[in-house]
């Protein structure tokens, strides 16, 4: 039997080459969660790009392929994406609002990962213990990846803010009655929520429009 290599790299995700789509091991790979890409001519784990490697899935795959007689090599790259390499060219291809949206999403995932590592009690009173073993290793990898990506997008946002015309609206400063800019137009704030603002409808309807803070491009306090 041949030697096979399972590889995980940030932008490529988790991949495996050398096993035919109609080969004897194909069903075992599918059962482990792999899919075959004809375009890339290799197996891959869905949604594994720019994420920590799923060590449990990789371990099961290694076990199945070893049982089939293959020599399996595993190569995992879990280093965070370097900020300084990509900030400049990525900054000109995104808006400040897009960077802010990504930052908010990464912060939310980072909080969830930290919670799962430490253990928690949910709103129903069910207690989830701290992660252990392979799950803990996977979550630690995930936290490292998320932290690196968060630093990256914070640097992208800062690059925008350092340029001319870019504005970040501080949600803590927004209050009902203020004016905020959304898609080039100014609107009156009806209600300021934790993650969104409710804006008076332009159409004159009774229902306000709800907009995330990261989509706002300007702010004028009521007393200005």
Secondary structure, DSSP 8 states (H G I E B T S, - for coil): --EEEEEEETTTEEEEES--TTSTTHHHHHHHTEEEETTTTEEEETT-TTS---HHHHHHHHHHHHHTT-EEEEEE------HHHHHHHHHTTS-HHHHHHHHHHHHHHHHHHHHHHH-EE-TTS-EE----HHHHHHHHHHHHHHHHHHHHHHHHHHHHHHSTT-----GGG--TT-EEEETTEEEEEEEE-SSEEEE--TT--SS-EEEEGGGEEEEE-TT-
